[in-house]
Amino acid sequence: MKDFAYICEDILFSLRHIALADRLVDWDNDAAKAIISHFGAFAEEVLLPTNVIDDSMGAKLENGRVILPDALKTAYHHCTP
């Protein structure tokens, strides 16, 4: 079910050549690439598998609270200590 490909080099290109982030005094291309690559792996391994479930179930508003599918809750807990 891989309908998503996270392309790190495209994002780095956009940061450097469109946003001009590489002109920042403290810009570190290696650090940026490591962070972007790590997020890409997270997106592909954790978030992507939730797409079909999340899209079919959707979010609900109940008594003023947003209720999300359990798959999204599980993905969220990957991000929290």
PyMOL Python script that loads the backbone (N, CA, C, O; Angstrom):
from pymol import cmd

cmd.read_pdbstr("""\
ATOM      1  N   MET A   1       0.821  -1.180   0.000  1.00  0.00           N
ATOM      2  CA  MET A   1       0.000   0.000   0.000  1.00  0.00           C
ATOM      3  C   MET A   1       0.874   1.255   0.000  1.00  0.00           C
ATOM      4  O   MET A   1       0.495   2.252   0.614  1.00  0.00           O
ATOM      5  N   LYS A   2       1.968   1.240  -0.633  1.00  0.00           N
ATOM      6  CA  LYS A   2       2.858   2.403  -0.604  1.00  0.00           C
ATOM      7  C   LYS A   2       2.488   3.348  -1.740  1.00  0.00           C
ATOM      8  O   LYS A   2       2.919   3.169  -2.879  1.00  0.00           O
ATOM      9  N   ASP A   3       1.686   4.354  -1.414  1.00  0.00           N
ATOM     10  CA  ASP A   3       1.288   5.345  -2.407  1.00  0.00           C
ATOM     11  C   ASP A   3       1.918   6.693  -2.090  1.00  0.00           C
ATOM     12  O   ASP A   3       1.479   7.726  -2.594  1.00  0.00           O
ATOM     13  N   PHE A   4       2.930   6.678  -1.267  1.00  0.00           N
ATOM     14  CA  PHE A   4       3.583   7.896  -0.817  1.00  0.00           C
ATOM     15  C   PHE A   4       5.085   7.664  -0.818  1.00  0.00           C
ATOM     16  O   PHE A   4       5.560   6.641  -0.326  1.00  0.00           O
ATOM     17  N   ALA A   5       5.815   8.589  -1.357  1.00  0.00           N
ATOM     18  CA  ALA A   5       7.278   8.500  -1.319  1.00  0.00           C
ATOM     19  C   ALA A   5       7.819   9.830  -0.812  1.00  0.00           C
ATOM     20  O   ALA A   5       7.650  10.871  -1.446  1.00  0.00           O
ATOM     21  N   TYR A   6       8.450   9.774   0.300  1.00  0.00           N
ATOM     22  CA  TYR A   6       9.030  10.958   0.915  1.00  0.00           C
ATOM     23  C   TYR A   6      10.398  11.171   0.297  1.00  0.00           C
ATOM     24  O   TYR A   6      11.278  10.322   0.434  1.00  0.00           O
ATOM     25  N   ILE A   7      10.587  12.288  -0.378  1.00  0.00           N
ATOM     26  CA  ILE A   7      11.837  12.527  -1.085  1.00  0.00           C
ATOM     27  C   ILE A   7      12.602  13.651  -0.389  1.00  0.00           C
ATOM     28  O   ILE A   7      12.316  14.833  -0.581  1.00  0.00           O
ATOM     29  N   CYS A   8      13.556  13.262   0.404  1.00  0.00           N
ATOM     30  CA  CYS A   8      14.360  14.179   1.201  1.00  0.00           C
ATOM     31  C   CYS A   8      15.043  15.237   0.343  1.00  0.00           C
ATOM     32  O   CYS A   8      15.059  16.414   0.705  1.00  0.00           O
ATOM     33  N   GLU A   9      15.599  14.835  -0.773  1.00  0.00           N
ATOM     34  CA  GLU A   9      16.346  15.774  -1.613  1.00  0.00           C
ATOM     35  C   GLU A   9      15.450  16.891  -2.155  1.00  0.00           C
ATOM     36  O   GLU A   9      15.908  18.022  -2.320  1.00  0.00           O
ATOM     37  N   ASP A  10      14.184  16.586  -2.433  1.00  0.00           N
ATOM     38  CA  ASP A  10      13.265  17.626  -2.909  1.00  0.00           C
ATOM     39  C   ASP A  10      13.017  18.678  -1.830  1.00  0.00           C
ATOM     40  O   ASP A  10      12.953  19.873  -2.119  1.00  0.00           O
ATOM     41  N   ILE A  11      12.883  18.230  -0.611  1.00  0.00           N
ATOM     42  CA  ILE A  11      12.647  19.165   0.490  1.00  0.00           C
ATOM     43  C   ILE A  11      13.901  20.002   0.751  1.00  0.00           C
ATOM     44  O   ILE A  11      13.811  21.213   0.957  1.00  0.00           O
ATOM     45  N   LEU A  12      15.054  19.361   0.742  1.00  0.00           N
ATOM     46  CA  LEU A  12      16.303  20.115   0.912  1.00  0.00           C
ATOM     47  C   LEU A  12      16.492  21.139  -0.205  1.00  0.00           C
ATOM     48  O   LEU A  12      16.932  22.261   0.045  1.00  0.00           O
ATOM     49  N   PHE A  13      16.161  20.756  -1.426  1.00  0.00           N
ATOM     50  CA  PHE A  13      16.258  21.693  -2.542  1.00  0.00           C
ATOM     51  C   PHE A  13      15.370  22.905  -2.290  1.00  0.00           C
ATOM     52  O   PHE A  13      15.799  24.045  -2.469  1.00  0.00           O
ATOM     53  N   SER A  14      14.131  22.654  -1.876  1.00  0.00           N
ATOM     54  CA  SER A  14      13.197  23.749  -1.605  1.00  0.00           C
ATOM     55  C   SER A  14      13.705  24.649  -0.484  1.00  0.00           C
ATOM     56  O   SER A  14      13.595  25.872  -0.563  1.00  0.00           O
ATOM     57  N   LEU A  15      14.257  24.043   0.552  1.00  0.00           N
ATOM     58  CA  LEU A  15      14.787  24.853   1.651  1.00  0.00           C
ATOM     59  C   LEU A  15      15.957  25.718   1.196  1.00  0.00           C
ATOM     60  O   LEU A  15      16.046  26.892   1.556  1.00  0.00           O
ATOM     61  N   ARG A  16      16.850  25.135   0.407  1.00  0.00           N
ATOM     62  CA  ARG A  16      18.053  25.870  -0.007  1.00  0.00           C
ATOM     63  C   ARG A  16      17.786  26.875  -1.123  1.00  0.00           C
ATOM     64  O   ARG A  16      18.285  27.999  -1.071  1.00  0.00           O
ATOM     65  N   HIS A  17      17.009  26.490  -2.127  1.00  0.00           N
ATOM     66  CA  HIS A  17      16.895  27.309  -3.326  1.00  0.00           C
ATOM     67  C   HIS A  17      15.613  28.150  -3.407  1.00  0.00           C
ATOM     68  O   HIS A  17      15.554  29.111  -4.174  1.00  0.00           O
ATOM     69  N   ILE A  18      14.620  27.805  -2.644  1.00  0.00           N
ATOM     70  CA  ILE A  18      13.383  28.593  -2.649  1.00  0.00           C
ATOM     71  C   ILE A  18      13.281  29.416  -1.373  1.00  0.00           C
ATOM     72  O   ILE A  18      13.063  30.626  -1.422  1.00  0.00           O
ATOM     73  N   ALA A  19      13.439  28.748  -0.221  1.00  0.00           N
ATOM     74  CA  ALA A  19      13.367  29.466   1.059  1.00  0.00           C
ATOM     75  C   ALA A  19      14.694  30.142   1.409  1.00  0.00           C
ATOM     76  O   ALA A  19      14.756  30.974   2.315  1.00  0.00           O
ATOM     77  N   LEU A  20      15.744  29.780   0.690  1.00  0.00           N
ATOM     78  CA  LEU A  20      17.093  30.334   0.912  1.00  0.00           C
ATOM     79  C   LEU A  20      17.594  30.120   2.342  1.00  0.00           C
ATOM     80  O   LEU A  20      18.303  30.954   2.906  1.00  0.00           O
ATOM     81  N   ALA A  21      17.208  28.984   2.904  1.00  0.00           N
ATOM     82  CA  ALA A  21      17.614  28.658   4.274  1.00  0.00           C
ATOM     83  C   ALA A  21      19.117  28.509   4.405  1.00  0.00           C
ATOM     84  O   ALA A  21      19.671  28.743   5.479  1.00  0.00           O
ATOM     85  N   ASP A  22      19.783  28.126   3.331  1.00  0.00           N
ATOM     86  CA  ASP A  22      21.240  27.946   3.421  1.00  0.00           C
ATOM     87  C   ASP A  22      21.988  29.272   3.569  1.00  0.00           C
ATOM     88  O   ASP A  22      23.203  29.279   3.768  1.00  0.00           O
ATOM     89  N   ARG A  23      21.276  30.384   3.472  1.00  0.00           N
ATOM     90  CA  ARG A  23      21.901  31.685   3.717  1.00  0.00           C
ATOM     91  C   ARG A  23      21.913  32.045   5.208  1.00  0.00           C
ATOM     92  O   ARG A  23      22.547  33.018   5.616  1.00  0.00           O
ATOM     93  N   LEU A  24      21.212  31.256   6.003  1.00  0.00           N
ATOM     94  CA  LEU A  24      21.216  31.491   7.447  1.00  0.00           C
ATOM     95  C   LEU A  24      22.613  31.222   8.002  1.00  0.00           C
ATOM     96  O   LEU A  24      23.299  30.302   7.557  1.00  0.00           O
ATOM     97  N   VAL A  25      23.016  32.011   8.949  1.00  0.00           N
ATOM     98  CA  VAL A  25      24.362  31.897   9.514  1.00  0.00           C
ATOM     99  C   VAL A  25      24.620  30.494  10.065  1.00  0.00           C
ATOM    100  O   VAL A  25      25.700  29.937   9.867  1.00  0.00           O
ATOM    101  N   ASP A  26      23.646  29.932  10.744  1.00  0.00           N
ATOM    102  CA  ASP A  26      23.838  28.636  11.404  1.00  0.00           C
ATOM    103  C   ASP A  26      23.314  27.448  10.592  1.00  0.00           C
ATOM    104  O   ASP A  26      23.160  26.354  11.134  1.00  0.00           O
ATOM    105  N   TRP A  27      23.041  27.650   9.305  1.00  0.00           N
ATOM    106  CA  TRP A  27      22.530  26.553   8.483  1.00  0.00           C
ATOM    107  C   TRP A  27      23.534  25.412   8.467  1.00  0.00           C
ATOM    108  O   TRP A  27      24.729  25.623   8.261  1.00  0.00           O
ATOM    109  N   ASP A  28      23.039  24.213   8.684  1.00  0.00           N
ATOM    110  CA  ASP A  28      23.874  23.016   8.650  1.00  0.00           C
ATOM    111  C   ASP A  28      23.166  22.003   7.754  1.00  0.00           C
ATOM    112  O   ASP A  28      22.191  21.372   8.163  1.00  0.00           O
ATOM    113  N   ASN A  29      23.660  21.859   6.551  1.00  0.00           N
ATOM    114  CA  ASN A  29      23.016  20.988   5.577  1.00  0.00           C
ATOM    115  C   ASN A  29      22.943  19.540   6.067  1.00  0.00           C
ATOM    116  O   ASN A  29      21.929  18.871   5.867  1.00  0.00           O
ATOM    117  N   ASP A  30      24.006  19.054   6.705  1.00  0.00           N
ATOM    118  CA  ASP A  30      24.009  17.672   7.203  1.00  0.00           C
ATOM    119  C   ASP A  30      22.954  17.476   8.286  1.00  0.00           C
ATOM    120  O   ASP A  30      22.256  16.462   8.302  1.00  0.00           O
ATOM    121  N   ALA A  31      22.839  18.444   9.188  1.00  0.00           N
ATOM    122  CA  ALA A  31      21.824  18.341  10.246  1.00  0.00           C
ATOM    123  C   ALA A  31      20.422  18.399   9.646  1.00  0.00           C
ATOM    124  O   ALA A  31      19.543  17.633  10.040  1.00  0.00           O
ATOM    125  N   ALA A  32      20.214  19.305   8.696  1.00  0.00           N
ATOM    126  CA  ALA A  32      18.905  19.418   8.049  1.00  0.00           C
ATOM    127  C   ALA A  32      18.550  18.108   7.349  1.00  0.00           C
ATOM    128  O   ALA A  32      17.421  17.629   7.454  1.00  0.00           O
ATOM    129  N   LYS A  33      19.512  17.536   6.640  1.00  0.00           N
ATOM    130  CA  LYS A  33      19.257  16.279   5.938  1.00  0.00           C
ATOM    131  C   LYS A  33      18.930  15.156   6.920  1.00  0.00           C
ATOM    132  O   LYS A  33      18.042  14.346   6.656  1.00  0.00           O
ATOM    133  N   ALA A  34      19.628  15.100   8.035  1.00  0.00           N
ATOM    134  CA  ALA A  34      19.361  14.062   9.036  1.00  0.00           C
ATOM    135  C   ALA A  34      17.958  14.208   9.620  1.00  0.00           C
ATOM    136  O   ALA A  34      17.243  13.219   9.777  1.00  0.00           O
ATOM    137  N   ILE A  35      17.568  15.427   9.937  1.00  0.00           N
ATOM    138  CA  ILE A  35      16.233  15.668  10.502  1.00  0.00           C
ATOM    139  C   ILE A  35      15.157  15.332   9.489  1.00  0.00           C
ATOM    140  O   ILE A  35      14.183  14.650   9.809  1.00  0.00           O
ATOM    141  N   ILE A  36      15.329  15.807   8.275  1.00  0.00           N
ATOM    142  CA  ILE A  36      14.328  15.565   7.228  1.00  0.00           C
ATOM    143  C   ILE A  36      14.243  14.073   6.899  1.00  0.00           C
ATOM    144  O   ILE A  36      13.147  13.553   6.687  1.00  0.00           O
ATOM    145  N   SER A  37      15.360  13.391   6.854  1.00  0.00           N
ATOM    146  CA  SER A  37      15.357  11.946   6.590  1.00  0.00           C
ATOM    147  C   SER A  37      14.653  11.180   7.702  1.00  0.00           C
ATOM    148  O   SER A  37      13.895  10.245   7.442  1.00  0.00           O
ATOM    149  N   HIS A  38      14.909  11.585   8.941  1.00  0.00           N
ATOM    150  CA  HIS A  38      14.256  10.931  10.078  1.00  0.00           C
ATOM    151  C   HIS A  38      12.744  11.120  10.009  1.00  0.00           C
ATOM    152  O   HIS A  38      11.987  10.174  10.225  1.00  0.00           O
ATOM    153  N   PHE A  39      12.304  12.346   9.705  1.00  0.00           N
ATOM    154  CA  PHE A  39      10.865  12.575   9.601  1.00  0.00           C
ATOM    155  C   PHE A  39      10.280  11.786   8.435  1.00  0.00           C
ATOM    156  O   PHE A  39       9.169  11.268   8.538  1.00  0.00           O
ATOM    157  N   GLY A  40      11.011  11.688   7.330  1.00  0.00           N
ATOM    158  CA  GLY A  40      10.520  10.921   6.190  1.00  0.00           C
ATOM    159  C   GLY A  40      10.286   9.466   6.544  1.00  0.00           C
ATOM    160  O   GLY A  40       9.275   8.880   6.157  1.00  0.00           O
ATOM    161  N   ALA A  41      11.217   8.887   7.277  1.00  0.00           N
ATOM    162  CA  ALA A  41      11.051   7.501   7.713  1.00  0.00           C
ATOM    163  C   ALA A  41       9.838   7.368   8.628  1.00  0.00           C
ATOM    164  O   ALA A  41       9.082   6.402   8.525  1.00  0.00           O
ATOM    165  N   PHE A  42       9.652   8.336   9.523  1.00  0.00           N
ATOM    166  CA  PHE A  42       8.487   8.328  10.411  1.00  0.00           C
ATOM    167  C   PHE A  42       7.197   8.427   9.597  1.00  0.00           C
ATOM    168  O   PHE A  42       6.235   7.707   9.861  1.00  0.00           O
ATOM    169  N   ALA A  43       7.180   9.315   8.614  1.00  0.00           N
ATOM    170  CA  ALA A  43       5.986   9.491   7.789  1.00  0.00           C
ATOM    171  C   ALA A  43       5.645   8.205   7.043  1.00  0.00           C
ATOM    172  O   ALA A  43       4.480   7.809   6.984  1.00  0.00           O
ATOM    173  N   GLU A  44       6.653   7.555   6.476  1.00  0.00           N
ATOM    174  CA  GLU A  44       6.412   6.332   5.714  1.00  0.00           C
ATOM    175  C   GLU A  44       6.060   5.140   6.602  1.00  0.00           C
ATOM    176  O   GLU A  44       5.193   4.340   6.252  1.00  0.00           O
ATOM    177  N   GLU A  45       6.729   5.018   7.750  1.00  0.00           N
ATOM    178  CA  GLU A  45       6.554   3.835   8.592  1.00  0.00           C
ATOM    179  C   GLU A  45       5.392   3.946   9.573  1.00  0.00           C
ATOM    180  O   GLU A  45       4.758   2.940   9.891  1.00  0.00           O
ATOM    181  N   VAL A  46       5.103   5.154  10.059  1.00  0.00           N
ATOM    182  CA  VAL A  46       4.090   5.309  11.101  1.00  0.00           C
ATOM    183  C   VAL A  46       2.818   5.975  10.575  1.00  0.00           C
ATOM    184  O   VAL A  46       1.715   5.492  10.834  1.00  0.00           O
ATOM    185  N   LEU A  47       2.961   7.073   9.842  1.00  0.00           N
ATOM    186  CA  LEU A  47       1.784   7.811   9.399  1.00  0.00           C
ATOM    187  C   LEU A  47       1.093   7.182   8.192  1.00  0.00           C
ATOM    188  O   LEU A  47      -0.134   7.089   8.168  1.00  0.00           O
ATOM    189  N   LEU A  48       1.855   6.754   7.200  1.00  0.00           N
ATOM    190  CA  LEU A  48       1.270   6.199   5.986  1.00  0.00           C
ATOM    191  C   LEU A  48       0.295   5.052   6.242  1.00  0.00           C
ATOM    192  O   LEU A  48      -0.782   5.037   5.646  1.00  0.00           O
ATOM    193  N   PRO A  49       0.627   4.100   7.097  1.00  0.00           N
ATOM    194  CA  PRO A  49      -0.307   3.002   7.328  1.00  0.00           C
ATOM    195  C   PRO A  49      -1.653   3.440   7.921  1.00  0.00           C
ATOM    196  O   PRO A  49      -2.623   2.684   7.862  1.00  0.00           O
ATOM    197  N   THR A  50      -1.721   4.624   8.478  1.00  0.00           N
ATOM    198  CA  THR A  50      -2.988   5.083   9.065  1.00  0.00           C
ATOM    199  C   THR A  50      -3.907   5.738   8.038  1.00  0.00           C
ATOM    200  O   THR A  50      -5.080   5.962   8.335  1.00  0.00           O
ATOM    201  N   ASN A  51      -3.411   6.052   6.838  1.00  0.00           N
ATOM    202  CA  ASN A  51      -4.197   6.819   5.868  1.00  0.00           C
ATOM    203  C   ASN A  51      -5.551   6.210   5.539  1.00  0.00           C
ATOM    204  O   ASN A  51      -6.569   6.896   5.623  1.00  0.00           O
ATOM    205  N   VAL A  52      -5.583   4.936   5.167  1.00  0.00           N
ATOM    206  CA  VAL A  52      -6.840   4.303   4.762  1.00  0.00           C
ATOM    207  C   VAL A  52      -7.809   4.257   5.938  1.00  0.00           C
ATOM    208  O   VAL A  52      -8.993   4.557   5.785  1.00  0.00           O
ATOM    209  N   ILE A  53      -7.308   3.884   7.101  1.00  0.00           N
ATOM    210  CA  ILE A  53      -8.156   3.813   8.298  1.00  0.00           C
ATOM    211  C   ILE A  53      -8.692   5.189   8.646  1.00  0.00           C
ATOM    212  O   ILE A  53      -9.891   5.361   8.867  1.00  0.00           O
ATOM    213  N   ASP A  54      -7.811   6.155   8.693  1.00  0.00           N
ATOM    214  CA  ASP A  54      -8.213   7.511   9.069  1.00  0.00           C
ATOM    215  C   ASP A  54      -9.201   8.102   8.075  1.00  0.00           C
ATOM    216  O   ASP A  54     -10.175   8.744   8.469  1.00  0.00           O
ATOM    217  N   ASP A  55      -8.953   7.888   6.790  1.00  0.00           N
ATOM    218  CA  ASP A  55      -9.841   8.438   5.768  1.00  0.00           C
ATOM    219  C   ASP A  55     -11.220   7.790   5.814  1.00  0.00           C
ATOM    220  O   ASP A  55     -12.223   8.469   5.593  1.00  0.00           O
ATOM    221  N   SER A  56     -11.291   6.497   6.095  1.00  0.00           N
ATOM    222  CA  SER A  56     -12.589   5.827   6.114  1.00  0.00           C
ATOM    223  C   SER A  56     -13.373   6.136   7.386  1.00  0.00           C
ATOM    224  O   SER A  56     -14.599   6.235   7.347  1.00  0.00           O
ATOM    225  N   MET A  57     -12.681   6.289   8.510  1.00  0.00           N
ATOM    226  CA  MET A  57     -13.376   6.554   9.776  1.00  0.00           C
ATOM    227  C   MET A  57     -13.580   8.049  10.006  1.00  0.00           C
ATOM    228  O   MET A  57     -14.635   8.479  10.471  1.00  0.00           O
ATOM    229  N   GLY A  58     -12.573   8.819   9.680  1.00  0.00           N
ATOM    230  CA  GLY A  58     -12.663  10.264   9.877  1.00  0.00           C
ATOM    231  C   GLY A  58     -12.669  10.667  11.345  1.00  0.00           C
ATOM    232  O   GLY A  58     -12.658   9.824  12.242  1.00  0.00           O
ATOM    233  N   ALA A  59     -12.686  11.949  11.562  1.00  0.00           N
ATOM    234  CA  ALA A  59     -12.755  12.501  12.915  1.00  0.00           C
ATOM    235  C   ALA A  59     -14.215  12.832  13.219  1.00  0.00           C
ATOM    236  O   ALA A  59     -14.998  13.116  12.312  1.00  0.00           O
ATOM    237  N   LYS A  60     -14.569  12.793  14.492  1.00  0.00           N
ATOM    238  CA  LYS A  60     -15.934  13.111  14.913  1.00  0.00           C
ATOM    239  C   LYS A  60     -15.880  14.181  15.986  1.00  0.00           C
ATOM    240  O   LYS A  60     -14.937  14.234  16.775  1.00  0.00           O
ATOM    241  N   LEU A  61     -16.877  15.018  16.012  1.00  0.00           N
ATOM    242  CA  LEU A  61     -17.015  16.012  17.063  1.00  0.00           C
ATOM    243  C   LEU A  61     -18.129  15.547  17.985  1.00  0.00           C
ATOM    244  O   LEU A  61     -19.290  15.466  17.583  1.00  0.00           O
ATOM    245  N   GLU A  62     -17.764  15.241  19.228  1.00  0.00           N
ATOM    246  CA  GLU A  62     -18.741  14.768  20.210  1.00  0.00           C
ATOM    247  C   GLU A  62     -18.610  15.589  21.478  1.00  0.00           C
ATOM    248  O   GLU A  62     -17.550  15.613  22.103  1.00  0.00           O
ATOM    249  N   ASN A  63     -19.671  16.253  21.852  1.00  0.00           N
ATOM    250  CA  ASN A  63     -19.694  17.063  23.069  1.00  0.00           C
ATOM    251  C   ASN A  63     -18.517  18.045  23.126  1.00  0.00           C
ATOM    252  O   ASN A  63     -17.894  18.222  24.173  1.00  0.00           O
ATOM    253  N   GLY A  64     -18.227  18.671  21.998  1.00  0.00           N
ATOM    254  CA  GLY A  64     -17.164  19.665  21.971  1.00  0.00           C
ATOM    255  C   GLY A  64     -15.755  19.099  21.905  1.00  0.00           C
ATOM    256  O   GLY A  64     -14.789  19.858  21.979  1.00  0.00           O
ATOM    257  N   ARG A  65     -15.614  17.804  21.770  1.00  0.00           N
ATOM    258  CA  ARG A  65     -14.293  17.161  21.684  1.00  0.00           C
ATOM    259  C   ARG A  65     -14.134  16.465  20.346  1.00  0.00           C
ATOM    260  O   ARG A  65     -15.080  15.875  19.824  1.00  0.00           O
ATOM    261  N   VAL A  66     -12.940  16.539  19.799  1.00  0.00           N
ATOM    262  CA  VAL A  66     -12.652  15.847  18.546  1.00  0.00           C
ATOM    263  C   VAL A  66     -12.195  14.436  18.876  1.00  0.00           C
ATOM    264  O   VAL A  66     -11.261  14.239  19.653  1.00  0.00           O
ATOM    265  N   ILE A  67     -12.852  13.473  18.288  1.00  0.00           N
ATOM    266  CA  ILE A  67     -12.532  12.060  18.486  1.00  0.00           C
ATOM    267  C   ILE A  67     -11.855  11.557  17.219  1.00  0.00           C
ATOM    268  O   ILE A  67     -12.435  11.606  16.134  1.00  0.00           O
ATOM    269  N   LEU A  68     -10.628  11.076  17.362  1.00  0.00           N
ATOM    270  CA  LEU A  68      -9.853  10.583  16.234  1.00  0.00           C
ATOM    271  C   LEU A  68      -9.829   9.067  16.215  1.00  0.00           C
ATOM    272  O   LEU A  68     -10.014   8.437  17.256  1.00  0.00           O
ATOM    273  N   PRO A  69      -9.603   8.467  15.049  1.00  0.00           N
ATOM    274  CA  PRO A  69      -9.459   7.010  14.982  1.00  0.00           C
ATOM    275  C   PRO A  69      -8.278   6.549  15.845  1.00  0.00           C
ATOM    276  O   PRO A  69      -7.300   7.279  16.008  1.00  0.00           O
ATOM    277  N   ASP A  70      -8.374   5.360  16.382  1.00  0.00           N
ATOM    278  CA  ASP A  70      -7.319   4.826  17.245  1.00  0.00           C
ATOM    279  C   ASP A  70      -5.960   4.778  16.545  1.00  0.00           C
ATOM    280  O   ASP A  70      -4.926   4.943  17.192  1.00  0.00           O
ATOM    281  N   ALA A  71      -5.956   4.554  15.235  1.00  0.00           N
ATOM    282  CA  ALA A  71      -4.681   4.486  14.503  1.00  0.00           C
ATOM    283  C   ALA A  71      -3.921   5.818  14.606  1.00  0.00           C
ATOM    284  O   ALA A  71      -2.695   5.820  14.718  1.00  0.00           O
ATOM    285  N   LEU A  72      -4.627   6.928  14.569  1.00  0.00           N
ATOM    286  CA  LEU A  72      -3.969   8.226  14.700  1.00  0.00           C
ATOM    287  C   LEU A  72      -3.461   8.442  16.117  1.00  0.00           C
ATOM    288  O   LEU A  72      -2.398   9.029  16.317  1.00  0.00           O
ATOM    289  N   LYS A  73      -4.210   7.974  17.087  1.00  0.00           N
ATOM    290  CA  LYS A  73      -3.758   8.093  18.476  1.00  0.00           C
ATOM    291  C   LYS A  73      -2.459   7.322  18.670  1.00  0.00           C
ATOM    292  O   LYS A  73      -1.536   7.805  19.327  1.00  0.00           O
ATOM    293  N   THR A  74      -2.389   6.138  18.104  1.00  0.00           N
ATOM    294  CA  THR A  74      -1.184   5.315  18.212  1.00  0.00           C
ATOM    295  C   THR A  74      -0.006   6.019  17.547  1.00  0.00           C
ATOM    296  O   THR A  74       1.093   6.039  18.102  1.00  0.00           O
ATOM    297  N   ALA A  75      -0.218   6.592  16.371  1.00  0.00           N
ATOM    298  CA  ALA A  75       0.854   7.317  15.677  1.00  0.00           C
ATOM    299  C   ALA A  75       1.297   8.509  16.508  1.00  0.00           C
ATOM    300  O   ALA A  75       2.492   8.787  16.603  1.00  0.00           O
ATOM    301  N   TYR A  76       0.366   9.205  17.102  1.00  0.00           N
ATOM    302  CA  TYR A  76       0.695  10.372  17.933  1.00  0.00           C
ATOM    303  C   TYR A  76       1.578   9.963  19.110  1.00  0.00           C
ATOM    304  O   TYR A  76       2.503  10.689  19.473  1.00  0.00           O
ATOM    305  N   HIS A  77       1.301   8.818  19.701  1.00  0.00           N
ATOM    306  CA  HIS A  77       2.078   8.383  20.869  1.00  0.00           C
ATOM    307  C   HIS A  77       3.516   7.996  20.503  1.00  0.00           C
ATOM    308  O   HIS A  77       4.366   7.859  21.383  1.00  0.00           O
ATOM    309  N   HIS A  78       3.787   7.821  19.208  1.00  0.00           N
ATOM    310  CA  HIS A  78       5.172   7.611  18.775  1.00  0.00           C
ATOM    311  C   HIS A  78       5.983   8.896  18.953  1.00  0.00           C
ATOM    312  O   HIS A  78       7.210   8.857  19.042  1.00  0.00           O
ATOM    313  N   CYS A  79       5.293  10.022  19.004  1.00  0.00           N
ATOM    314  CA  CYS A  79       5.949  11.336  19.070  1.00  0.00           C
ATOM    315  C   CYS A  79       6.076  11.872  20.479  1.00  0.00           C
ATOM    316  O   CYS A  79       6.791  12.850  20.702  1.00  0.00           O
ATOM    317  N   THR A  80       5.416  11.272  21.414  1.00  0.00           N
ATOM    318  CA  THR A  80       5.402  11.820  22.762  1.00  0.00           C
ATOM    319  C   THR A  80       6.196  10.931  23.708  1.00  0.00           C
ATOM    320  O   THR A  80       6.210   9.709  23.556  1.00  0.00           O
ATOM    321  N   PRO A  81       6.848  11.540  24.673  1.00  0.00           N
ATOM    322  CA  PRO A  81       7.628  10.745  25.637  1.00  0.00           C
ATOM    323  C   PRO A  81       6.742   9.937  26.569  1.00  0.00           C
ATOM    324  O   PRO A  81       7.246   9.220  27.433  1.00  0.00           O
TER     325      PRO A  81
END
""", "prot")
cmd.dss("prot")
cmd.show_as("cartoon", "prot")
cmd.util.cbc("prot")
cmd.orient("prot")
